[in-house]
Amino acid sequence: MANNILRVAIPTPLRRLFDYLSIPQNVFLPQPGMRVRVPFGKLEKIGLIIEVTNFSDCPKDKLKPAIEYLDPEPLLPVSILELILWASRYYQTSLGEVFETAFPARLRKKEVKKPRASLLSPSLNPAETTIPTPKTHSLNLNQQQAVTAITQHIGHFKIFLLEGITGSGKTEVYLHSVEFALQHSKQALILVPEIGLIPQLVDRFQSRFNVPIALLHSGLTEKQRFDAWEMARTGKARIVIGTRSAAFTPLKAPGIFILDEEHDPSYKQQTGFRYHARDLIILRASKEKCPVILGTATPSLETLHNVDIQKFQRLNLPVRAGNAKPPNLQILDVRHKKLEEGLSSELIIHMRKHLANDGQILLFLNRRGFAPVLMCFECGWVANCKQCDAKMTLHFHKQKLVCHHCDSMLSLHKNCPTCNNKQLNPLGIGTERLEATLQHHFPDENIIRLDRDTTYKKGKREEAFQQIKEGQARILLGTQMITKGHHFPNVTLVAILNIDQALFSIDFRSTERLGQLITQVAGRAGRETKLGHVLLQTSHPSNPLIRVLLEKDYSYFAKQLLIERQSALLPPFCFQTLIRAEAKKIENPILFLNTIKNRLLKNSFKSLEILGPTPAPMERRGGQYRAQLLLQSPQRALLHQCLNELIPIIESLPLSKIVRWSLDVDPIDMF
């Protein structure tokens, strides 16, 4: 009997495939990986054919026929189709939602025109297939050993941790490895954690290789994204650079995968389909027999554990490239000292010295806005968000109060809404307030502030980085977006302000992240010929975390954390799933999660630990009350067996129609 039933993934939260009858006498032969237009209720939807079979749980006379095949052949190779299926199973999400992530928006619509090559890297000819010999760039011994190890595995699966201190030349290792892959008629896929890192990486690759480079990120139009995706799929783009979702981009001749800044939490999607790009790219590489480079100065503990158990091979770059020297780190003890809007007098003196020596200065403050609190000293009124358990941040330039959790916004009060007092007081320091203070102390300097408020317009971030690179601005102030892989050759002084707030977090990952943050920010100083200096302002100079990073290094620090995690049986020594629930009524999320917990207790899963349910650390957000239930086990297989049995039960609960719930497999954010 001919296979005439299509099993189709449709973009919907429902965790199931939908069966349709194939179209008789159609010009296309249906195959997995092709798109198909099908009836769905009163609508028509574009789905992805997952399987062509002759069996269905539904009687054939109840099945509707498909309407139209949209592709003459599969758009996805078997490896990507298998990746989609695995991701759906592992992350316990619907195939339709994975399909939405894996395909550009234009491919989820019927009409698709042929891509325009001009939307790839400017000035490059997509028809060019020759790989000219690039300019020679000498490598030091450690870099050469890394390149040799990687290139020996082109055509074979191998996972490499390229662990190099900041400024050690990891990108040069990437370039030489990609060069080898291109010379063997292969393509390269490079992932970065955020859009802001793409321009400088593209500049490096364009200056080295005269081949088409396709870019894939959320800042593109639908057409640009489709064009780049199609050029990658057909092999016309030899190098593909993108953010998280580019992990699904099909390549005609995959040769090497690179994940830069592998430790960055931005690689984990936090809403909807909650996948981790690092884990997906590793699985994909195993299917396509390609080496994977995980590059970072501050490896995640999960990656270091995989090195310890010999799943990954470590390649070490222990010295800075060229003549650059590691920066000097110094603690500024600000206890019992008066700070002027977050700046100590000692820090201001250091800044003047570096400016006098024609150096650039980077100040890191991970809090945007003017002040995190607006308060009336007469009656104690505080500007709280009406939708969240959070205070609204004052944005003085906009004359607005903004909630950084739900984005609600209010006009700035002229008087206290409770007692009508005309004196409202901003408390705390944000980047906007610090910028005003810096302008007061350094009126002749061009100061650039980099945060979400100054870079939301297209091109603003790139424009700011160009000014820094050309020396038009000598003081740079910013949030976390300045910590990730940026190369500022003239920065000689880095100051980290207000790190104390991160020392006492309830999240067990906070210590790891703070260590990574301090190391990464410090690594922006002294990257070329000028000696770098790093200052940490703190009221806790004897804190063990700070002392270890100051006196040892990140590797030693991470080893100590791994020992602590193992003794506490926390990841990577156990596996977790977080079940989140939210609802308008405060009692419903806890009631819903308690019902789930009781079902789990009846099943008596061995080695399964159930923690909670508890209110979320921020219980009310966006008008919804939130709670969470944590499941953990030292056995990954047991945890997934539990989830497979649990999900149908959850979906059948009456409260599941009232409560919005989600599963986060391998969560990295417990909030």
C-alpha atoms as one frame of an Amber mdcrd trajectory, in Angstrom:
protein
   0.000   0.000   0.000   1.354   3.413  -0.986   2.123   5.833   1.788  -0.572
   8.468   1.550  -0.767   9.997   5.023   1.231  13.072   5.936   2.267  13.693
   9.544   2.634  17.450   9.783   4.105  19.860  12.360   2.016  23.035  12.561
   3.012  26.184  14.477   0.837  25.703  17.564   1.546  25.037  21.258  -0.188
  21.649  20.988   2.356  18.872  21.566   1.343  16.611  18.713   1.534  16.092
  14.959  -1.501  16.435  12.695  -2.390  13.831  10.087  -3.609  14.689   6.566
  -4.210  12.769   3.384  -1.639  13.381   0.668  -2.729  15.168  -2.467  -3.490
  12.735  -5.311  -1.792  13.227  -8.666   0.257  16.167  -7.401   3.301  17.320
  -9.343   5.457  17.019  -6.179   6.204  13.805  -4.334   5.741  14.525  -0.591
   8.875  14.039   1.497   9.897  14.889   5.081  11.352  18.392   5.231   8.923
  19.882   2.689   6.362  22.535   3.559   2.685  21.917   2.982  -0.429  24.082
   3.197  -3.229  22.381   5.131  -6.676  23.169   6.523  -6.628  23.853  10.256
 -10.047  24.455  11.758 -11.526  27.358   9.815  -8.061  28.550   8.784  -5.273
  27.410   6.511  -1.746  26.998   7.888   1.735  26.254   6.614   3.206  23.128
   8.178   6.297  20.963   7.845   6.026  17.347   6.709   7.709  15.184   9.364
   6.725  11.754   8.082   4.959  10.148   5.117   3.271   6.907   6.172   0.226
   4.695   5.656  -0.810   4.632   9.302  -2.829   7.041  11.433  -4.512   6.785
  14.810  -7.430   8.605  13.215  -9.720   6.774  10.726  -8.815   7.727   7.172
 -12.360   8.822   6.381 -11.988  11.452   9.105  -8.751  12.879   7.688  -8.751
  16.008   5.571  -6.575  16.196   2.466  -3.657  18.609   2.323  -4.189  21.615
   0.084  -0.824  22.212  -1.564   2.842  21.224  -1.414   4.944  24.370  -1.371
   8.357  22.963  -2.227   9.551  20.705  -5.067  12.057  19.087  -2.669  12.849
  19.102   1.065  14.136  22.434   2.329  15.873  20.753   5.248  18.503  18.011
   5.179  17.961  14.923   7.311  20.383  16.216   9.960  18.333  19.383  10.609
  15.062  17.454  10.566  16.490  15.068  13.163  17.700  18.072  15.179  14.172
  19.518  15.191  12.700  16.198  16.319  15.294  15.803  19.077  14.810  19.386
  20.294  11.045  18.872  20.495  11.492  15.725  22.592  14.293  16.968  24.822
  12.864  20.402  25.596   9.323  19.017  25.830   7.869  21.505  23.367   5.654
  21.155  20.315   7.228  20.407  16.946   5.298  23.350  15.568   7.078  25.768
  17.914  10.471  24.323  16.945   9.434  24.678  13.287   8.714  28.375  13.929
  12.211  28.889  15.312  13.995  26.862  12.636  12.388  28.578   9.641  12.509
  32.255   8.643   9.102  33.951   8.888   8.842  34.139   5.094   8.968  30.354
   4.828   5.950  30.135   7.084   4.033  31.981   4.382   3.047  30.737   0.956
   4.630  33.316  -1.342   8.419  33.251  -1.428  10.483  34.966  -4.097  14.006
  34.049  -5.099  16.574  35.552  -2.708  18.652  38.574  -3.625  22.367  37.994
  -3.193  22.938  41.734  -2.713  21.582  41.479   0.820  24.577  39.460   1.912
  27.873  41.037   2.879  28.329  44.294   0.927  30.849  44.373  -1.929  31.190
  40.592  -2.082  30.305  38.547  -5.134  28.141  35.540  -4.172  29.210  33.739
  -7.334  32.831  33.820  -6.205  33.840  30.350  -5.135  37.625  30.536  -5.121
  39.271  30.953  -1.748  42.237  33.293  -2.168  45.161  32.799   0.153  44.544
  35.247   3.003  47.130  37.628   4.371  49.465  35.768   6.658  48.984  36.401
  10.350  51.567  34.833  12.592  50.389  32.657  15.450  52.078  32.064  18.753
  52.820  28.493  19.817  49.555  28.019  21.747  47.451  29.366  18.887  49.232
  27.157  16.360  48.709  24.063  18.497  45.000  24.885  18.772  44.613  25.398
  15.010  46.443  22.142  14.284  44.221  20.167  16.666  41.038  21.651  15.191
  41.905  21.372  11.498  42.918  17.728  11.900  39.257  17.046  12.671  37.660
  18.770   9.670  35.312  16.047   8.437  35.085  14.464  11.898  33.070  15.227
  15.017  35.034  16.648  17.927  34.210  19.212  20.625  36.926  21.689  21.567
  36.892  24.158  24.424  39.116  27.018  23.274  39.831  28.548  26.662  41.903
  31.679  26.299  42.390  34.615  28.620  40.893  37.874  27.348  43.002  39.229
  24.498  44.715  35.881  23.813  43.704  35.797  20.146  40.804  33.341  20.044
  39.390  35.051  16.943  42.668  34.447  15.104  42.288  30.735  15.856  38.740
  30.914  14.465  40.005  32.586  11.279  42.740  30.026  10.605  40.372  27.130
  11.294  37.707  28.571   8.985  40.351  29.161   6.306  41.207  25.464   6.378
  37.528  24.490   6.105  36.965  26.852   3.162  39.979  25.478   1.327  38.369
  22.054   1.605  35.111  23.333   0.066  33.271  23.462   3.379  31.100  26.122
   5.020  31.506  27.662   8.469  28.780  28.611  10.952  29.736  31.054  13.722
  27.347  31.913  16.561  27.635  34.912  18.876  25.464  35.624  21.933  24.089
  38.988  20.801  23.704  41.211  17.745  26.177  43.803  19.031  29.102  41.402
  18.525  28.335  40.715  14.868  29.751  43.895  13.189  33.291  43.546  14.551
  33.327  39.817  13.753  32.112  40.466  10.206  34.853  43.090   9.781  37.495
  40.545  10.774  36.176  37.870   8.423  35.592  40.251   5.514  39.100  41.607
   5.774  40.466  38.068   5.601  38.242  36.233   3.125  36.790  37.286  -0.210
  33.726  35.044   0.063  30.032  35.772   0.660  29.108  36.048   4.334  25.473
  35.610   5.375  24.183  37.255   8.559  21.257  35.889  10.570  19.827  37.766
  13.541  16.623  39.417  14.783  17.623  42.860  13.531  17.013  41.865   9.903
  13.830  42.322   7.907  11.898  39.183   6.987  13.250  39.367   3.448  16.854
  39.873   4.525  16.628  36.933   6.895  15.118  34.660   4.252  17.698  35.698
   1.658  20.593  34.956   4.020  19.028  31.639   5.093  18.574  30.525   1.487
  22.119  31.511   0.492  23.426  29.459   3.422  21.213  26.478   2.496  22.317
  26.473  -1.137  25.992  26.915  -0.287  26.414  30.330  -1.914  27.251  31.854
   1.457  30.485  30.221   2.544  30.469  31.763   6.029  27.351  32.233   8.156
  27.409  34.441  11.257  24.372  34.669  13.495  22.836  34.650  16.927  21.089
  31.841  18.822  18.457  30.723  16.292  21.050  30.433  13.492  21.914  27.043
  15.022  19.105  25.620  12.859  20.347  27.161   9.591  20.895  24.430   6.970
  24.245  24.367   5.169  24.975  22.609   1.899  28.505  21.638   2.961  28.892
  22.050   6.739  32.527  22.014   7.788  33.014  23.740  11.128  30.865  25.228
  13.912  32.050  27.961  16.267  30.237  29.194  19.380  31.919  32.367  20.620
  31.557  33.382  24.300  30.093  29.951  25.024  29.432  30.809  28.682  26.942
  33.541  27.827  23.384  32.917  29.136  21.972  34.619  26.028  22.425  31.311
  24.199  19.497  29.946  26.247  16.084  31.040  24.967  14.034  32.140  27.982
  10.503  32.209  26.527   8.442  29.905  24.321  10.714  27.199  22.942  13.388
  27.222  25.693  16.398  25.689  23.953  20.145  26.150  24.448  22.026  26.885
  21.236  25.263  25.396  22.608  23.697  21.979  23.172  21.911  22.033  19.818
  25.027  22.974  17.848  26.965  20.146  19.509  24.279  17.601  18.634  24.103
  18.956  15.088  27.885  18.693  14.695  27.752  15.042  15.759  25.210  14.335
  13.017  27.110  16.281  10.340  30.575  15.052  11.396  32.039  18.490  12.063
  34.304  19.876  14.775  32.833  22.400  17.232  34.835  25.193  18.855  33.461
  26.590  22.113  35.455  29.759  22.700  35.605  31.791  25.911  37.859  33.231
  28.595  35.382  32.184  31.284  33.934  28.727  30.527  30.621  27.722  32.039
  30.832  25.117  34.780  28.878  22.687  32.583  31.546  22.952  29.886  34.402
  22.587  32.376  32.735  19.480  33.792  32.544  18.005  30.283  36.270  18.675
  29.917  36.905  16.890  33.224  34.995  13.793  32.091  36.787  13.959  28.696
  33.755  14.665  26.535  35.373  17.916  25.411  39.035  18.584  24.615  40.531
  21.719  26.146  42.787  23.953  24.019  44.452  26.567  26.193  45.608  30.079
  25.264  47.262  31.225  28.507  48.955  34.410  27.254  47.766  37.527  25.473
  48.508  37.831  21.784  51.363  40.038  20.620  53.047  42.145  23.279  49.926
  42.767  25.379  50.204  42.115  29.104  47.416  41.104  31.521  45.903  44.104
  33.354  46.708  44.949  36.949  43.719  44.463  39.265  43.195  46.624  42.328
  40.402  46.889  44.902  39.081  50.315  45.890  37.694  49.968  49.404  34.865
  52.515  49.626  33.751  51.718  53.169  33.257  54.879  55.240  34.011  56.987
  52.169  31.765  59.548  50.578  30.794  58.689  47.009  29.686  61.279  44.509
  26.912  59.598  42.525  28.767  56.279  42.743  32.260  57.652  42.101  34.950
  57.641  44.788  37.479  60.461  44.876  40.261  57.895  44.379  38.626  56.624
  41.177  38.332  60.174  39.823  42.067  60.712  40.466  42.897  57.508  38.561
  40.688  58.610  35.672  42.472  61.969  35.391  45.868  60.248  35.296  44.846
  57.891  32.477  43.273  60.701  30.450  46.471  62.745  30.886  48.390  59.789
  29.424  46.006  59.694  26.437  44.269  56.509  27.573  40.635  55.558  27.210
  38.462  54.677  30.203  35.644  52.141  30.517  33.217  52.335  33.443  30.897
  49.398  34.016  27.611  49.856  35.885  24.974  47.212  35.342  21.972  49.426
  36.017  20.430  51.683  33.407  18.253  54.737  33.977  18.869  57.705  36.286
  17.931  56.117  39.627  16.316  52.772  40.572  14.098  54.329  43.263  12.022
  57.536  43.526  10.938  58.298  47.100   9.196  60.963  49.171  11.096  61.596
  52.416   8.051  63.243  54.032   5.641  60.289  53.978   7.767  57.402  52.700
   5.926  56.980  49.373   7.907  54.983  46.782   7.185  54.745  43.056   6.190
  51.084  42.774   5.048  49.329  39.613   1.322  48.552  39.730   1.866  45.382
  37.676   5.000  43.942  39.346   6.584  43.494  42.749   9.235  45.988  41.696
  10.102  49.653  41.936   9.947  51.875  38.895  13.193  53.320  37.610  13.515
  57.047  37.055  14.593  58.002  33.517  15.313  61.681  33.938  15.964  62.538
  30.292  12.578  61.114  29.249  10.884  62.467  32.390   9.392  58.989  32.827
   9.133  56.253  35.419   9.753  52.881  33.777   9.389  49.319  35.064  12.325
  47.311  33.708  10.362  44.067  34.155   7.051  44.702  32.366   8.018  47.926
  30.491   5.058  49.867  31.881   5.686  53.612  31.871   4.362  56.647  33.771
   4.978  60.362  33.460   7.235  61.708  36.198   5.317  62.978  39.241   5.841
  66.641  40.097   4.445  66.178  43.595   4.133  63.191  45.909   0.821  61.464
  45.036   0.255  60.697  48.744   1.137  63.879  50.658   1.597  66.392  47.801
   5.167  67.095  48.882   7.047  68.866  46.086  10.396  67.250  46.946  10.762
  63.764  45.451  14.167  62.142  45.851  15.947  59.803  43.420  17.871  57.073
  45.282  20.631  54.931  43.836  22.721  55.245  40.707  21.984  54.329  37.107
  24.042  54.882  33.964  22.097  58.053  33.070  22.846  59.642  36.447  26.485
  58.578  36.342  26.840  60.078  32.873  25.672  63.467  34.192  28.229  63.281
  37.030  31.028  62.393  34.613  30.097  65.344  32.398  30.409  67.592  35.450
  33.889  66.298  36.307  35.157  65.977  32.728  33.390  68.740  30.766  35.895
  68.650  27.901  35.573  64.914  27.270  33.205  63.210  24.849  31.401  60.596
  26.982  29.624  57.670  25.350  26.928  55.791  27.262  26.018  52.350  25.990
  22.842  50.743  27.334  19.415  49.771  25.997  18.215  53.371  26.244  20.948
  54.776  23.991  21.230  51.956  21.442  17.622  51.071  20.622  17.830  52.906
  17.285  19.368  50.948  14.426  23.048  51.676  13.903  23.543  53.625  17.155
  25.643  50.920  18.785  27.897  50.523  15.745  28.273  54.302  15.511  29.338
  54.476  19.174  31.883  51.683  18.802  33.351  53.408  15.749  33.790  56.621
  17.748  35.565  54.673  20.488  37.786  52.905  17.971  38.786  56.199  16.334
  39.476  57.874  19.683  36.676  60.435  19.333  35.461  59.500  22.820  37.783
  58.706  25.722  35.231  57.794  28.393  32.912  54.852  27.806  30.137  54.045
  30.268  27.905  51.029  29.879  26.020  47.981  31.087  26.577  44.309  30.242
  26.558  44.949  26.502  30.130  46.301  26.746  31.485  43.181  28.465  31.084
  40.626  25.671  34.087  40.131  23.448  34.603  43.732  22.364  38.108  44.820
  21.444  38.973  48.323  22.648  42.708  48.656  21.877  43.187  52.023  23.606
  41.360  51.323  26.878  43.890  51.502  29.713  41.558  51.848  32.700  38.490
  49.759  33.535  36.438  50.508  36.646  33.700  48.178  37.887  31.152  50.010
  40.028  28.574  48.669  42.443  29.387  44.957  42.184  28.238  44.470  45.772
  24.599  44.001  44.748  25.560  40.771  42.957  27.424  39.248  45.913  24.312
  38.162  47.817  21.923  36.754  45.205  19.656  33.801  46.023  20.445  32.182
  42.629  23.105  29.471  43.004  24.527  30.492  39.596  25.113  34.104  40.646
  28.642  33.464  41.957  29.683  31.873  38.661  28.182  34.741  36.668  29.788
  37.417  38.811  33.183  35.780  38.378  32.645  35.678  34.616  31.454  39.272
  34.585  34.420  40.652  36.523  36.884  38.670  34.393  35.253  39.721  31.121
  34.984  43.413  32.028  38.547  43.465  33.320  39.669  41.892  30.047  38.749
  45.030  28.095  41.829  46.819  29.543  45.339  46.806  28.077  44.621  44.607
  25.072  47.468  45.895  22.890  50.659  47.817  23.676  49.368  49.943  26.564
  49.340  48.470  30.064  45.860  48.014  31.511  44.597  48.812  35.000  41.366
  47.492  36.567  39.680  48.970  39.640  36.912  47.208  41.605  34.919  49.556
  43.820  33.436  47.603  46.713  32.323  47.838  50.320  33.279  44.165  50.801
  36.995  44.027  49.975  37.514  40.829  51.997  34.786  38.889  50.175  36.254
  35.450  49.260  34.994  35.665  45.670  36.725  38.984  45.058  39.929  37.837
  46.755  40.159  34.638  44.696  39.686  36.500  41.399  42.242  39.096  42.474
  44.902  36.718  43.771  44.341  33.663  41.530  42.471  33.498  38.212  39.143
  32.402  36.745  40.298  28.784  36.242  41.116  28.359  39.935  37.897  30.122
  40.892  35.817  27.832  38.633  37.453  24.677  40.054  36.430  25.737  43.562
  32.856  26.347  42.391  32.709  22.900  40.784  33.732  21.329  44.084  30.953
  23.265  45.848  28.384  22.265  43.205  29.341  18.603  43.485  29.020  18.593
  47.265  25.604  20.266  46.994  24.490  18.002  44.085  23.706  20.980  41.874
  24.214  21.247  38.077  26.289  20.017  36.349  26.118  17.130  38.844  22.346
  16.844  38.558  19.702  17.689  35.973  16.809  20.074  36.496  13.466  21.040
  35.039  11.572  24.090  36.246   7.779  24.114  35.941   6.487  27.678  35.968
   2.873  28.767  36.388   1.182  32.157  36.392  -2.387  33.425  36.732  -4.416
  36.507  37.622  -5.446  35.080  41.004  -2.693  34.635  43.573  -3.822  31.191
  44.759  -4.123  29.450  41.362  -0.410  28.927  40.444   0.422  27.319  43.800
  -2.754  25.185  43.691  -1.920  24.063  40.130   1.679  23.149  40.995   0.643
  21.369  44.184  -1.668  19.182  42.103   1.284  18.288  39.860   3.487  17.581
  42.869   0.886  15.227  44.370   0.671  13.287  41.101   4.459  12.945  41.062
   4.543  11.709  44.645   2.017   8.989  43.790   4.287   7.716  40.991   7.248
   7.383  43.408  10.011   8.133  40.927  13.280   7.037  42.541  16.047   9.653
  42.770  13.620  12.438  41.828  13.763  15.438  44.126  10.778  17.796  44.154
  11.376  21.312  45.476   8.385  23.557  46.008   6.058  24.794  44.849   7.088
  28.276  45.927   6.209  31.774  44.774   8.682  33.060  42.184  11.367  35.394
  43.598   9.350  38.205  41.977   5.873  36.841  42.655   3.861  39.392  40.676
   5.049  40.440  37.253   3.056  42.041  34.453  -0.128  41.672  36.493   0.311
  37.901  36.835   1.069  35.985  40.034   3.840  33.467  39.477   5.030  30.275
  41.169   7.442  27.500  40.317   8.142  23.839  40.999  11.673  22.466  40.587
  12.365  18.844  39.649  15.888  17.505  39.812  17.615  14.160  39.520  21.174
  12.855  39.130  19.855  10.837  36.166  18.874  12.722  33.035  16.939   9.744
  31.619  14.820   9.428  34.759  13.915  13.099  34.664  12.791  12.852  31.050
  10.809   9.691  31.732   9.051  11.609  34.464   8.289  14.524  32.104   6.979
  12.209  29.382   4.461  10.746  31.817   3.695  14.078  33.455   2.837  16.286
  30.474  -0.378  14.462  29.440  -1.470  14.637  33.081  -0.794  18.384  33.240
  -2.678  19.002  30.008  -5.709  17.154  31.377  -5.904  19.184  34.611  -8.873
  21.601  34.768  -6.575  24.312  36.140  -4.364  24.076  33.025  -7.103  26.017
  31.209  -6.863  28.853  33.733  -3.152  28.865  34.553  -0.477  29.645  31.981
   2.295  27.079  32.496   5.626  26.235  30.943   8.486  23.759  31.229  12.111
  24.855  31.292  14.457  21.903  30.800  17.999  22.660  32.035  16.998  26.113
  33.347  19.739  28.697  33.781  17.490  31.384  35.233  15.639  30.476  38.428
  13.646  33.717  38.526
